[in-house]
């Protein structure tokens, strides 16, 4: 059990934030709240920011998902990365396969349709993965998770993709830091409690994904039911639909909301807070037979070599912490768990680059 923080100032701040929840109503779509990040971005110590923190904490403790507006990212950046995504998936198959993910020990590159696995079943999607531009370590670097760093693979016939992707990732890093700082305040921590795990560098991860309509004889698993392993995930999606969130025994649709990023929490934050913050299972159902779906998922993860430690919850929050269901995830070097999950999802990369670790 996480030790309980009984310090006076921290506890009073959290009580004020929690109490303010009863005085406001939060806009919802489906059963997921829509929260405006603007007040916390501009004046994090102001009363309106305290209201946002309360609502964000309630969402993170409840459904584990929330739409964020007022994030400050220019619409043009969203448009550019969507255009790059559609242009990439329109390339000839030979050009996409030329940057296949199996060529990269850092799991960067293109994944062919139906070759990534969730819950032992192939996902009906194709995608391209990116991370920070980094130098590749030696091929036999130890611990093996250090090989997760390296350069991206870019399609040679699509030079516009690199600035679109890296620019959007840079903007979303700012959104991730702001949201994580708001959660820290809600938990009674200093706003910058986790900054050192991300600044100046973080081992973030981006997936640009195409979900085609299923063909006869294939399952409708766009991606199977799962929880994310890291801290925060931000999703930019088109209006086709298919993303569903598990709330109790029901699957709830999480549709596109104009101008909003859908944020969810990962197993590392759940574990670090003894289950008070929730990593919620979710899935994607394949689109209708006449449609395809494009989604961009940004995983705001800490540095691979950062131990992400448990936090001391105030008494009133600790009393509502059910215990984490992902024991120990991410609480040593974050890269250890990240590598384990990627090896399971991409056996082709595992065979080629991690034979000494499997």
DOVO-441071 format. One record per residue (C-alpha): x, y, z; residue in one letter. Coordinates in nm, 2 decimals. Example, Ala and Ser with C-alpha at 12.3 -4.5 7.8 and 13.67 -1.06 7.14 Angstrom:
REM DOVO-441071
@u = 1.23	v = -0.45	w = 0.78	type = A
@u = 1.37	v = -0.11	w = 0.71	type = S
REM end
This chain:
REM DOVO-441071
@u = 0.00	v = 0.00	w = 0.00	type = X
@u = 0.12	v = 0.35	w = -0.08	type = X
@u = 0.22	v = 0.55	w = 0.23	type = X
@u = -0.03	v = 0.82	w = 0.31	type = X
@u = 0.07	v = 1.19	w = 0.31	type = X
@u = -0.08	v = 1.36	w = 0.62	type = X
@u = 0.08	v = 1.70	w = 0.56	type = X
@u = -0.16	v = 1.99	w = 0.62	type = X
@u = -0.11	v = 2.22	w = 0.31	type = X
@u = -0.13	v = 1.93	w = 0.06	type = X
@u = -0.44	v = 1.79	w = 0.22	type = X
@u = -0.62	v = 2.12	w = 0.23	type = X
@u = -0.55	v = 2.19	w = -0.14	type = X
@u = -0.69	v = 1.86	w = -0.24	type = X
@u = -1.00	v = 1.90	w = -0.02	type = X
@u = -1.06	v = 2.24	w = -0.19	type = X
@u = -1.03	v = 2.09	w = -0.54	type = X
@u = -1.26	v = 1.80	w = -0.46	type = X
@u = -1.52	v = 2.02	w = -0.29	type = X
@u = -1.54	v = 2.25	w = -0.59	type = X
@u = -1.67	v = 1.96	w = -0.81	type = X
@u = -2.01	v = 1.98	w = -0.65	type = X
@u = -2.06	v = 2.34	w = -0.77	type = X
@u = -2.02	v = 2.28	w = -1.14	type = X
@u = -2.17	v = 2.07	w = -1.42	type = X
@u = -1.94	v = 1.91	w = -1.67	type = X
@u = -2.04	v = 1.88	w = -2.03	type = X
@u = -2.05	v = 1.52	w = -2.16	type = X
@u = -2.07	v = 1.34	w = -2.49	type = X
@u = -2.18	v = 0.98	w = -2.46	type = X
@u = -2.07	v = 0.93	w = -2.10	type = X
@u = -1.72	v = 1.09	w = -2.13	type = X
@u = -1.66	v = 1.45	w = -2.00	type = X
@u = -1.54	v = 1.74	w = -2.22	type = X
@u = -1.30	v = 1.96	w = -2.02	type = X
@u = -1.14	v = 2.29	w = -2.11	type = X
@u = -0.77	v = 2.31	w = -2.05	type = X
@u = -0.75	v = 2.68	w = -2.12	type = X
@u = -0.78	v = 2.81	w = -1.76	type = X
@u = -0.51	v = 2.59	w = -1.62	type = X
@u = -0.28	v = 2.67	w = -1.92	type = X
@u = -0.30	v = 3.04	w = -1.86	type = X
@u = -0.33	v = 3.07	w = -1.49	type = X
@u = -0.26	v = 2.74	w = -1.31	type = X
@u = -0.31	v = 2.89	w = -0.96	type = X
@u = -0.64	v = 3.07	w = -1.04	type = X
@u = -0.99	v = 2.96	w = -0.92	type = X
@u = -1.10	v = 2.86	w = -1.27	type = X
@u = -0.79	v = 2.63	w = -1.29	type = X
@u = -0.89	v = 2.47	w = -0.96	type = X
@u = -1.22	v = 2.38	w = -1.11	type = X
@u = -1.06	v = 2.22	w = -1.41	type = X
@u = -0.83	v = 2.02	w = -1.19	type = X
@u = -1.12	v = 1.89	w = -0.99	type = X
@u = -1.30	v = 1.79	w = -1.31	type = X
@u = -0.99	v = 1.63	w = -1.45	type = X
@u = -0.93	v = 1.43	w = -1.13	type = X
@u = -1.29	v = 1.31	w = -1.13	type = X
@u = -1.26	v = 1.19	w = -1.49	type = X
@u = -0.93	v = 1.02	w = -1.42	type = X
@u = -1.07	v = 0.85	w = -1.11	type = X
@u = -1.40	v = 0.76	w = -1.29	type = X
@u = -1.41	v = 0.67	w = -1.66	type = X
@u = -1.04	v = 0.72	w = -1.71	type = X
@u = -1.12	v = 0.91	w = -2.03	type = X
@u = -1.19	v = 1.28	w = -2.11	type = X
@u = -1.20	v = 1.50	w = -2.41	type = X
@u = -0.97	v = 1.80	w = -2.38	type = X
@u = -1.04	v = 2.13	w = -2.55	type = X
@u = -0.86	v = 2.46	w = -2.50	type = X
@u = -0.53	v = 2.28	w = -2.55	type = X
@u = -0.37	v = 2.56	w = -2.76	type = X
@u = -0.26	v = 2.34	w = -3.05	type = X
@u = -0.31	v = 2.51	w = -3.38	type = X
@u = -0.57	v = 2.35	w = -3.60	type = X
@u = -0.33	v = 2.36	w = -3.89	type = X
@u = -0.10	v = 2.11	w = -3.72	type = X
@u = -0.39	v = 1.86	w = -3.69	type = X
@u = -0.48	v = 1.92	w = -4.06	type = X
@u = -0.12	v = 1.86	w = -4.16	type = X
@u = -0.07	v = 1.54	w = -3.98	type = X
@u = -0.41	v = 1.40	w = -4.11	type = X
@u = -0.30	v = 1.50	w = -4.46	type = X
@u = 0.03	v = 1.32	w = -4.41	type = X
@u = -0.15	v = 1.01	w = -4.28	type = X
@u = -0.38	v = 0.99	w = -4.58	type = X
@u = -0.10	v = 1.05	w = -4.82	type = X
@u = 0.11	v = 0.78	w = -4.66	type = X
@u = -0.16	v = 0.51	w = -4.68	type = X
@u = -0.22	v = 0.60	w = -5.04	type = X
@u = 0.14	v = 0.52	w = -5.13	type = X
@u = 0.21	v = 0.20	w = -5.33	type = X
@u = 0.25	v = -0.10	w = -5.11	type = X
@u = 0.61	v = -0.14	w = -5.21	type = X
@u = 0.69	v = 0.21	w = -5.08	type = X
@u = 0.52	v = 0.14	w = -4.74	type = X
@u = 0.69	v = -0.20	w = -4.70	type = X
@u = 1.03	v = -0.04	w = -4.77	type = X
@u = 1.01	v = 0.11	w = -4.42	type = X
@u = 0.87	v = -0.19	w = -4.25	type = X
@u = 0.89	v = -0.19	w = -3.87	type = X
@u = 1.09	v = -0.51	w = -3.87	type = X
@u = 1.38	v = -0.32	w = -4.00	type = X
@u = 1.40	v = -0.11	w = -3.68	type = X
@u = 1.50	v = -0.23	w = -3.33	type = X
@u = 1.33	v = 0.09	w = -3.21	type = X
@u = 0.99	v = -0.03	w = -3.34	type = X
@u = 0.97	v = 0.26	w = -3.59	type = X
@u = 0.82	v = 0.21	w = -3.92	type = X
@u = 0.53	v = 0.06	w = -4.11	type = X
@u = 0.32	v = -0.24	w = -3.98	type = X
@u = 0.14	v = -0.44	w = -4.25	type = X
@u = -0.23	v = -0.49	w = -4.22	type = X
@u = -0.32	v = -0.77	w = -3.98	type = X
@u = 0.04	v = -0.83	w = -3.84	type = X
@u = 0.01	v = -0.66	w = -3.50	type = X
@u = -0.14	v = -0.87	w = -3.22	type = X
@u = -0.36	v = -0.79	w = -2.93	type = X
@u = -0.49	v = -1.05	w = -2.69	type = X
@u = -0.35	v = -1.32	w = -2.92	type = X
@u = -0.55	v = -1.21	w = -3.22	type = X
@u = -0.44	v = -1.00	w = -3.52	type = X
@u = -0.57	v = -0.65	w = -3.53	type = X
@u = -0.73	v = -0.54	w = -3.86	type = X
@u = -0.53	v = -0.22	w = -3.91	type = X
@u = -0.21	v = -0.09	w = -4.07	type = X
@u = 0.00	v = 0.18	w = -3.91	type = X
@u = 0.33	v = 0.36	w = -3.90	type = X
@u = 0.51	v = 0.43	w = -3.57	type = X
@u = 0.74	v = 0.72	w = -3.48	type = X
@u = 0.93	v = 0.84	w = -3.18	type = X
@u = 1.18	v = 1.12	w = -3.10	type = X
@u = 1.47	v = 1.14	w = -3.36	type = X
@u = 1.76	v = 0.97	w = -3.18	type = X
@u = 2.09	v = 0.80	w = -3.25	type = X
@u = 2.07	v = 0.42	w = -3.26	type = X
@u = 2.26	v = 0.24	w = -2.98	type = X
@u = 2.48	v = -0.06	w = -3.06	type = X
@u = 2.27	v = -0.36	w = -3.18	type = X
@u = 2.36	v = -0.56	w = -2.87	type = X
@u = 2.31	v = -0.27	w = -2.62	type = X
@u = 2.21	v = -0.38	w = -2.27	type = X
@u = 1.97	v = -0.36	w = -2.10	type = X
@u = 1.78	v = -0.45	w = -2.42	type = X
@u = 1.53	v = -0.17	w = -2.37	type = X
@u = 1.80	v = 0.08	w = -2.47	type = X
@u = 1.75	v = -0.04	w = -2.83	type = X
@u = 1.40	v = 0.12	w = -2.82	type = X
@u = 1.58	v = 0.45	w = -2.90	type = X
@u = 1.68	v = 0.53	w = -3.26	type = X
@u = 1.60	v = 0.71	w = -3.58	type = X
@u = 1.26	v = 0.71	w = -3.75	type = X
@u = 1.20	v = 0.57	w = -4.09	type = X
@u = 1.05	v = 0.81	w = -4.34	type = X
@u = 0.89	v = 0.75	w = -4.68	type = X
@u = 1.13	v = 0.90	w = -4.94	type = X
@u = 0.85	v = 1.01	w = -5.17	type = X
@u = 0.66	v = 1.20	w = -4.90	type = X
@u = 0.90	v = 1.47	w = -4.76	type = X
@u = 0.62	v = 1.66	w = -4.60	type = X
@u = 0.55	v = 1.38	w = -4.36	type = X
@u = 0.86	v = 1.44	w = -4.14	type = X
@u = 0.79	v = 1.81	w = -4.04	type = X
@u = 0.41	v = 1.74	w = -4.00	type = X
@u = 0.48	v = 1.45	w = -3.76	type = X
@u = 0.76	v = 1.60	w = -3.56	type = X
@u = 0.57	v = 1.93	w = -3.53	type = X
@u = 0.26	v = 1.77	w = -3.41	type = X
@u = 0.45	v = 1.55	w = -3.16	type = X
@u = 0.62	v = 1.86	w = -3.02	type = X
@u = 0.29	v = 2.04	w = -2.97	type = X
@u = 0.14	v = 1.74	w = -2.80	type = X
@u = 0.43	v = 1.71	w = -2.56	type = X
@u = 0.32	v = 2.05	w = -2.43	type = X
@u = -0.04	v = 1.93	w = -2.39	type = X
@u = 0.09	v = 1.62	w = -2.21	type = X
@u = 0.30	v = 1.82	w = -1.96	type = X
@u = 0.01	v = 2.05	w = -1.89	type = X
@u = -0.24	v = 1.77	w = -1.83	type = X
@u = 0.01	v = 1.57	w = -1.61	type = X
@u = 0.08	v = 1.88	w = -1.40	type = X
@u = -0.30	v = 1.93	w = -1.35	type = X
@u = -0.33	v = 1.57	w = -1.23	type = X
@u = -0.03	v = 1.62	w = -0.99	type = X
@u = -0.21	v = 1.92	w = -0.83	type = X
@u = -0.53	v = 1.72	w = -0.80	type = X
@u = -0.33	v = 1.45	w = -0.62	type = X
@u = -0.19	v = 1.70	w = -0.37	type = X
@u = 0.15	v = 1.70	w = -0.53	type = X
@u = 0.36	v = 1.99	w = -0.66	type = X
@u = 0.26	v = 2.07	w = -1.01	type = X
@u = 0.61	v = 1.99	w = -1.14	type = X
@u = 0.64	v = 1.66	w = -0.94	type = X
@u = 0.69	v = 1.45	w = -1.26	type = X
@u = 0.87	v = 1.71	w = -1.48	type = X
@u = 1.21	v = 1.55	w = -1.44	type = X
@u = 1.08	v = 1.23	w = -1.61	type = X
@u = 1.01	v = 1.43	w = -1.92	type = X
@u = 1.22	v = 1.74	w = -1.94	type = X
@u = 1.44	v = 1.79	w = -2.14	type = X
@u = 1.36	v = 1.46	w = -2.32	type = X
@u = 1.09	v = 1.20	w = -2.30	type = X
@u = 1.05	v = 0.87	w = -2.48	type = X
@u = 0.72	v = 0.94	w = -2.64	type = X
@u = 0.56	v = 0.73	w = -2.91	type = X
@u = 0.32	v = 0.81	w = -3.20	type = X
@u = 0.10	v = 0.57	w = -3.40	type = X
@u = -0.07	v = 0.68	w = -3.72	type = X
@u = -0.33	v = 0.42	w = -3.79	type = X
@u = -0.56	v = 0.32	w = -4.07	type = X
@u = -0.85	v = 0.09	w = -4.00	type = X
@u = -1.00	v = -0.05	w = -4.32	type = X
@u = -1.34	v = -0.21	w = -4.34	type = X
@u = -1.32	v = -0.58	w = -4.27	type = X
@u = -1.33	v = -0.82	w = -4.56	type = X
@u = -1.54	v = -1.14	w = -4.56	type = X
@u = -1.39	v = -1.40	w = -4.33	type = X
@u = -1.21	v = -1.15	w = -4.10	type = X
@u = -1.31	v = -1.05	w = -3.75	type = X
@u = -1.42	v = -0.69	w = -3.68	type = X
@u = -1.13	v = -0.64	w = -3.43	type = X
@u = -0.97	v = -0.31	w = -3.54	type = X
@u = -0.77	v = -0.34	w = -3.22	type = X
@u = -0.87	v = -0.57	w = -2.94	type = X
@u = -0.97	v = -0.47	w = -2.59	type = X
@u = -0.66	v = -0.35	w = -2.39	type = X
@u = -0.53	v = -0.09	w = -2.15	type = X
@u = -0.24	v = 0.14	w = -2.24	type = X
@u = 0.08	v = 0.08	w = -2.05	type = X
@u = 0.22	v = 0.43	w = -2.00	type = X
@u = 0.10	v = 0.76	w = -1.85	type = X
@u = -0.13	v = 0.95	w = -2.08	type = X
@u = -0.26	v = 0.88	w = -2.44	type = X
@u = -0.40	v = 1.15	w = -2.66	type = X
@u = -0.61	v = 1.05	w = -2.96	type = X
@u = -0.69	v = 1.26	w = -3.27	type = X
@u = -0.95	v = 1.08	w = -3.48	type = X
@u = -1.17	v = 1.13	w = -3.78	type = X
@u = -1.55	v = 1.12	w = -3.77	type = X
@u = -1.60	v = 0.75	w = -3.87	type = X
@u = -1.62	v = 0.62	w = -3.52	type = X
@u = -1.54	v = 0.28	w = -3.38	type = X
@u = -1.35	v = 0.36	w = -3.06	type = X
@u = -1.52	v = 0.22	w = -2.75	type = X
@u = -1.45	v = 0.25	w = -2.38	type = X
@u = -1.54	v = -0.02	w = -2.12	type = X
@u = -1.74	v = 0.13	w = -1.84	type = X
@u = -1.85	v = -0.15	w = -1.60	type = X
@u = -2.00	v = -0.42	w = -1.82	type = X
@u = -2.09	v = -0.18	w = -2.10	type = X
@u = -1.89	v = -0.06	w = -2.41	type = X
@u = -1.95	v = 0.31	w = -2.46	type = X
@u = -1.88	v = 0.49	w = -2.79	type = X
@u = -1.61	v = 0.76	w = -2.78	type = X
@u = -1.68	v = 0.96	w = -3.10	type = X
@u = -1.49	v = 1.24	w = -3.27	type = X
@u = -1.54	v = 1.58	w = -3.11	type = X
@u = -1.43	v = 1.88	w = -3.32	type = X
@u = -1.13	v = 2.06	w = -3.17	type = X
@u = -1.08	v = 1.81	w = -2.89	type = X
@u = -0.82	v = 1.54	w = -2.81	type = X
@u = -0.95	v = 1.23	w = -2.63	type = X
@u = -0.72	v = 1.16	w = -2.34	type = X
@u = -0.69	v = 0.84	w = -2.14	type = X
@u = -0.47	v = 0.71	w = -1.86	type = X
@u = -0.23	v = 0.42	w = -1.87	type = X
@u = -0.13	v = 0.14	w = -1.63	type = X
@u = 0.18	v = 0.33	w = -1.50	type = X
@u = -0.03	v = 0.61	w = -1.35	type = X
@u = -0.28	v = 0.36	w = -1.22	type = X
@u = -0.01	v = 0.16	w = -1.04	type = X
@u = 0.17	v = 0.47	w = -0.91	type = X
@u = -0.16	v = 0.59	w = -0.74	type = X
@u = -0.26	v = 0.25	w = -0.60	type = X
@u = -0.55	v = 0.24	w = -0.85	type = X
@u = -0.70	v = 0.58	w = -0.77	type = X
@u = -0.63	v = 0.69	w = -1.13	type = X
@u = -0.78	v = 0.45	w = -1.37	type = X
@u = -0.64	v = 0.28	w = -1.68	type = X
@u = -0.96	v = 0.19	w = -1.86	type = X
@u = -0.99	v = -0.09	w = -2.12	type = X
@u = -1.09	v = 0.02	w = -2.47	type = X
@u = -1.10	v = -0.12	w = -2.82	type = X
@u = -1.17	v = -0.02	w = -3.18	type = X
@u = -1.44	v = -0.19	w = -3.39	type = X
@u = -1.37	v = -0.20	w = -3.76	type = X
@u = -1.56	v = 0.06	w = -3.96	type = X
@u = -1.86	v = -0.01	w = -4.19	type = X
@u = -1.80	v = -0.19	w = -4.52	type = X
@u = -1.78	v = 0.14	w = -4.72	type = X
@u = -1.55	v = 0.34	w = -4.49	type = X
@u = -1.20	v = 0.35	w = -4.34	type = X
@u = -1.10	v = 0.51	w = -4.02	type = X
@u = -0.78	v = 0.72	w = -3.96	type = X
@u = -0.66	v = 0.77	w = -3.60	type = X
@u = -0.35	v = 0.93	w = -3.45	type = X
@u = -0.25	v = 0.81	w = -3.11	type = X
@u = 0.02	v = 1.00	w = -2.91	type = X
@u = 0.16	v = 0.81	w = -2.61	type = X
@u = 0.30	v = 1.06	w = -2.35	type = X
@u = 0.55	v = 0.83	w = -2.17	type = X
@u = 0.84	v = 0.91	w = -1.95	type = X
@u = 1.21	v = 0.85	w = -2.02	type = X
@u = 1.28	v = 0.48	w = -2.06	type = X
@u = 1.54	v = 0.48	w = -1.78	type = X
@u = 1.32	v = 0.67	w = -1.53	type = X
@u = 1.18	v = 0.48	w = -1.24	type = X
@u = 0.82	v = 0.59	w = -1.21	type = X
@u = 0.76	v = 0.57	w = -0.83	type = X
@u = 0.44	v = 0.55	w = -0.62	type = X
@u = 0.30	v = 0.87	w = -0.48	type = X
@u = 0.18	v = 0.94	w = -0.13	type = X
@u = -0.20	v = 1.01	w = -0.16	type = X
@u = -0.38	v = 1.24	w = 0.07	type = X
@u = -0.61	v = 1.05	w = 0.32	type = X
@u = -0.93	v = 1.13	w = 0.14	type = X
@u = -0.80	v = 1.00	w = -0.19	type = X
@u = -0.62	v = 0.70	w = -0.04	type = X
@u = -0.95	v = 0.59	w = 0.11	type = X
@u = -1.10	v = 0.56	w = -0.24	type = X
@u = -0.80	v = 0.39	w = -0.40	type = X
@u = -0.90	v = 0.03	w = -0.48	type = X
@u = -0.55	v = -0.10	w = -0.55	type = X
@u = -0.38	v = -0.12	w = -0.88	type = X
@u = -0.47	v = -0.41	w = -1.11	type = X
@u = -0.13	v = -0.39	w = -1.30	type = X
@u = 0.10	v = -0.46	w = -1.01	type = X
@u = 0.45	v = -0.32	w = -1.06	type = X
@u = 0.40	v = -0.19	w = -1.41	type = X
@u = 0.65	v = 0.09	w = -1.49	type = X
@u = 0.78	v = 0.13	w = -1.14	type = X
@u = 1.13	v = 0.03	w = -1.22	type = X
@u = 1.28	v = 0.15	w = -1.54	type = X
@u = 0.99	v = 0.23	w = -1.76	type = X
@u = 1.16	v = 0.09	w = -2.07	type = X
@u = 1.15	v = -0.26	w = -1.92	type = X
@u = 0.78	v = -0.29	w = -1.94	type = X
@u = 0.75	v = -0.10	w = -2.26	type = X
@u = 0.99	v = -0.35	w = -2.43	type = X
@u = 0.80	v = -0.65	w = -2.30	type = X
@u = 0.47	v = -0.52	w = -2.45	type = X
@u = 0.62	v = -0.44	w = -2.79	type = X
@u = 0.79	v = -0.78	w = -2.82	type = X
@u = 0.46	v = -0.94	w = -2.76	type = X
@u = 0.28	v = -0.72	w = -3.02	type = X
@u = 0.55	v = -0.74	w = -3.29	type = X
@u = 0.71	v = -1.09	w = -3.31	type = X
@u = 0.88	v = -1.00	w = -3.63	type = X
@u = 1.08	v = -0.73	w = -3.46	type = X
@u = 1.15	v = -0.95	w = -3.16	type = X
@u = 1.29	v = -1.23	w = -3.38	type = X
@u = 1.52	v = -1.00	w = -3.58	type = X
@u = 1.65	v = -0.77	w = -3.31	type = X
@u = 1.59	v = -0.92	w = -2.97	type = X
@u = 1.67	v = -1.29	w = -3.00	type = X
@u = 1.89	v = -1.25	w = -2.69	type = X
@u = 1.60	v = -1.12	w = -2.49	type = X
@u = 1.31	v = -1.35	w = -2.58	type = X
REM end
